[in-house]
Amino acid sequence: MTAASSKFTRRKFVQLGGAALTTLGLTSGFPNIVAAIPKHIVKIGVFSPSHCSAPMLYADIAGYYKEHGIAVEIIYADSMSKLANGIINGDLHFGQLMVPLAIAAHTGSGSFAQKNTPLVSPMWAGTNGGCMVVRNDSNIRLPGDLKGKRIGIHSRYLFHYLIIIELFERYGINPSKDVTLKLIDMNNMINALESDEIDAFINPEPISSAAVAKGIGRDFILTKDLWFRHPCCCLTTKRSLFENEPTLFKDVVSSTLRSALELNETTNRKLRLKMIWDRIPVFQELPLEVIQSAFTPGRSDFDPFPYQSSAKVVAKLLQKNGLMSKTISAEKTVADMFLSDYTRSLMHSINASSIPDSNTKAEWVVGRLYE
C-alpha cells in the first residue's frame, strides 16, 4: 500500500463524518490571524479543501503570485460568511465566495442588509463541481422520488440550493410542503447522512465524493447535468481595491486566472492536484484518490471566464426565491460586479488558448433555456 493510499484507512479519513472536514478552517481565530499579517502581504481567503479553492492555492504553489512580486498569505476560513465579512471589513484583499453569496453581499441582501459593499469579480473559481448524494439504502432512483424526503443543504445562498429548487419545480415538487430541507453545517453533512438524519444532501465537491468513498452514499445527480458549466464560487474583492489599486488587482487576477486555466486542462490535472495535495494539509484530510475523483474533468472544472449570462441567472433565481429584492436590477448588478470585458483582455495578455468572444452564452437550466 502506498503512503497516499494508506491515508485512506488511517489519519482523519476515518472521521470524515465530522472532524476531518472541520479543517475547512485552519484558522479558528480568523480575525486574529488576519490582524497578525504584515500589511504589505496580500491576503486571499479560501474555503478549503473545496473545489473552488484550488486556483488560488495552485497559483501560490506554482509561484505565479511571486512572479508578479506579490507576497501572498492564504487565509483558511471555516465558513463562507467569514470570507464575505473579511472582504467587506478589509481583513482580506480577495476571497473565494459562492456566486449567490457574493451577489447578496454586493446588493445588501439577507444578512448583509446593513453592510452592502460594492464588490467585483473577475473570474469564476470553479465551474460544475456539485453533486446530490443519497443514502446507499435509499429508494431514491428518479427525481420524483425526492418527494417526502429530508435533504441537507448548507446555505440558501449556495448555488446548489437554487438549482435543486429548479429541479423540484420541474418535477412538481413543492419545496415548502413536499420535502424537508434541513440547514446543516457542511462539516456535519456526512454524519447527518450516516445517522439517518437526512436522506440526501447537495453540496460542492469534495464532500460528495468523500461520502461515497466512505460507503455511506451514492451519487444521484451531478449539478453539471442540471446546468452545464454553471459557476460555483468566484474570486471576489471590493470595487474600491479594483479602482484604487489597479496594478495589484491585475497582478493577482492574472496569476489566479493562469492557474485556473491550467487546472482546467484535462491532461495534467491529476499532477497539479497532487501538487496541491502534497503541499496543503487540509487537502490531505482526504485521500489523494478521493480528491482526484471529485475533481475529475467534466465532473468539476475550472473554466474561469465570468459569463454575465450565468451571473444573471443566479441573480434572477435569488429574486425568484425571495433571497434578493425584486426591486434590485439584476442586469445592473451583474454589469457592475462581473468584469467580463476586463477578464477577456487579461486572457489575451496571458495568451489563453480559448477566449470567449461574448459575455453571454445559452444557459440551459434543468432542461430549459433560461431567458
N, C-alpha and C positions, 0 to 999 in steps of 0.2 A: 504494500500500500504506500503510495507516495505521501510526502508531507502534506501536500494540498488536500488529498482525499481523506487523510486521516482526521483532518479537522471536522469532517462531516460527522464523525461519531464521538468527538470529544469537544473540549472547549465549550463555547457558549451555544453551539448549534442545538444541543440537547435542550436548551432553554428557549428555543425560538418562540414558544407561545408567550413569552414575556420579556425577560431581562435582556435577551440578546438584541432585540430591536429597540430597547430603550437607549442604546448607544447611538441612535439617531442624533443625540446631542452629547458631544464630548464635553461641552461647556455647560455644566449645570448652573454655574453662576454667570450666565451670559453677559449682563451689563458690566460686571466687574472685570471680566476678561477683556471686553472691548475697551474699558477705560485704561487698562494697563498697556495697551498697544501704543507705541510711539505714533505721533500724529502724521509722520511722513509715510507711514505704511498704508497701502490701500487695503481696506478691509472688505472682504467679499463673504457674504453669509450664504451657507448652504444647508440643506436638509438632507442628510446622507445616512445610509448608502442608497439613496434614491436614484432612479434612472436619470433625473434631470440635474443632478449634482455633477455628473461625470464631465461635462465640457469645462467647467471651472477647475475641477481637480486635475484633469489631464493637461490643461493649459499651464497649470503651475508645475506639474511633474515634468512635462516636456520642455520647460524653460521658456515658453513663449512670452510670459509676462516679463521675465528678466531680459529677454532680447530687446524689449522696449524700455528698459531701465526702470521697471516697476518692481518695487518690493511689495509682495502680496502676503497678507495674513488671511488664511481661510478660517472663518469662524463657523463652528458647527453648532447649529441651534436645534433644539428638540421639538420645535413647533413652527409652523408657518407664521403664526401670529407674532412670534418673537422676531422673525425675519422682517415682517412688514413693519412692525414698530421700530425695529432697529434702523431701517431705511428712513422712516418718517422722522425719527428723533435725531438722526445724524450720527448714530453709533456705527452704522455701516455705510460704506460708499455705494456698494452694489449688493444685490441679493437675488436669490432664486425664489420666485413667488409663483404660486399657481395662477394661471391667467385670470380666472374669475376673481381671485382674491386681489390681484393687482388692480383690476378694474374697480373693484369695490373700494379699495383704499384711495384710488385716484378720484372717485366720484363722491366720496363721503358716504358710502352705503353701509348698512349693517352696523357693526361695532365701530366703524370709522366715522360715524356721523359728526363727531365734534373735532375731527382732525384730518379731514380730507386734504391731501397734499398732492399737487401736480407731479405725476410720475411719467417716466418714459421707459419704453422697452425697445431695444434694437434687435432682439432675436429671441426665437424660441430656444429654450434649453433642452427640450425633448419633444418628440412627436410620437404618436401612438403610445405604447407602453403601459396599457392598463388591462385589467382582466377581472371578470367576475368569477370567483371560486365558490363552489358549492360543496357541502359536506359529502364525503365519499358514500355515505349510506343514504343520501337524499334521493327522492324520486323525481327530482327536477331534471327533465330532459329537454323541454321546449320552453321558450319564453313564457307561454301561458301558464306553465306550471309554477311560476313565481307567485301566483295569486295565493294569498293566505300565508305566505312565508315571512320570516324575520330576516331582514337584510341589514348588514352592518355598513355604515358609511362613516367616514371620519370627519367630514365637514360638508355643509351645504354650499360652500364656496370652492368645493373641489369639482373639477371638470367632470369627474366620473359620476357625481351625483346628478348633474344636469343631463348627462347622456342617458342615465338609467331612467330618469323621468320621461324622456322622449321614447324610450323603449316601452315603458308601461303604457303610454298613450297609444302607441302603435298597436298594442295587443289588448286594448280595452281594460287595462288595469288602473283602478283609481288609487293613487299612492296614499291618499288620506284614509281610505276605507278598506282596500283590498290587500294591502301589505303592511307590515310593521317595519318602519325604517328606524334603526337604532343608531344613535350617535355614539361611536366607540372610539376611544383613542387608538391611533394606529398601532401603538406599541402593544395593545391588548387584543388586537383583532384576531390573531391566530388562536389565542387562548379562548376567546369567545366562541369561535367556530368549534374548537375541540370539546368544549364543555357543553355544547348544545344550547348555548345562549342565543345563537343565530343559526340560520340555515345556509347563509351565503354572505359574502361581502364583495364589494367592488372597490378596488384601490389601484394606485400605480404600482409598478414593479419596483423592487423585487419581492415585496411581501407576498404576492400571489404565488410566485414560484417557490417561495420558502414554505408556504402551507402545503403545496403539492409535494415538495421534496420530503416533508416530514410525514407524509402519508395521511394527512388529515382531510385534504380536499382535492378536488379535481377541477381543471379548467372547464368553464361553462361557456363564457362569451369573452372574446377579446374585443377591447374597445375599438381597435382598428377596423373590425368588421362592422361596427356601427357607424363609424365616421373615420374614413381612411385619411391618414396624415393629419389627424387632429392635433392641436397643440396641447401640451400638458402644463409645463411651467415656462416662465420667461425670465430672462436676465433683466433686472429692473433697477432703476436709480431715480433720484429726484430730477425733475426738469431743471432745477437750479444748477445742479452739477453739470448736466449736459450743456447748459448755456454758458456757465461761468468758467468751466474747465474743459474746453473742447479738446485739447491735446490729450489730457488724461483720459477723457471719455473715449476718444478714438483709439488710443493705445490699448486700453482694457478690452474694448469691444472687438477690435481686430484680432487680438490674441485669443479671445474666447471663441470668436467666430471660426478662426482657423482650427482650433481644437475640435469644435463641433463638426465641422466639415470632414475632418479626418476620422473622427469616431463614426461618422455616418457611412464611411466606406465599408463595404462588406468584407473585403479581402483580409484586412489586417485588424479587424475589430477585436477578435479574441486576444491578440497580442497586446493591444492597447488597454483592454480591460484588465489583463493580467498585470500590466504596469501599475494601474490604479490599485488593484487588489494587493499587490506586493507592498505598496507604499502607504496605503490608507488603512489604519487599524479598524475603522468602523466597517469597511468592506469585508474585512477578514472575519467578522462575526458570522458571515455566511460562507459556505464552501465556494471556491472559485467556480466549480461546475454549476452551481445554482445561479451565480451572477451571470455567467456566460449564457446560460439557458434563458434567464429572464430578459437579457438584452440581445437576444437573437435578432439578426436583421429581419425586418418585416414585422416582428412582434413589438420591438421597441427600437425607435430610431432617433436621430439627432438632426433632422433637417432644420436648419436654423432660421430660414427666411421667414420674417413675421408677416404672413399674409393678413392684410386688413380684412379680407372677407371672413377669415376664420375668427378673428377677434370680434367682428361684428355679430357673428352667430352667437358667440359666447355672451356678448352684451345683451342681445335680444333674449337669450334663454334666461339670463339673470332677471330681466324685466318680467318675462313670462311667469317666472316662479316667485315673484314678489320679493326678490333679493336686491333689486335696484329700482328706483322710482322710474315710472314711465314718462315722467316729465323731463328726464335727462335725455339728451340727444345721443343715441348710440353711435350715430355717424360721426358727430363731433368728438365724442370720447375716443373713438378708435383713431381718428385722424390726428388727434393731439398726442395720443400715447405711443402708437406703434410706428416706428421710424423706418418704414419700408424703403422709401427712396434713399435715405441715408445708408441703409444696410446694403442696398444694391450697389451703390457707389463703392462702398468698402469692399464688397465681394469682388468687384472689378480690380480694385487696387491690390488685392492679395491673390489675384489670378485664380479665382474659384473656377472649377471645371464646368459647373452648371449654374447659371444665374437666371432667375425668373425675370421675364420682361414685363410682368404685370403685377400689381399689388393684390389682385384678386384671382380666385380660382373657383371652379364649381365645388360647392360644399354639399356633399350628399350625407345627410344625417338620418340614420336609421331608415335607409332606403328611399328617402325623399330628397329632392333637390331643394335646399333651403333658400328661399327667396328673401 
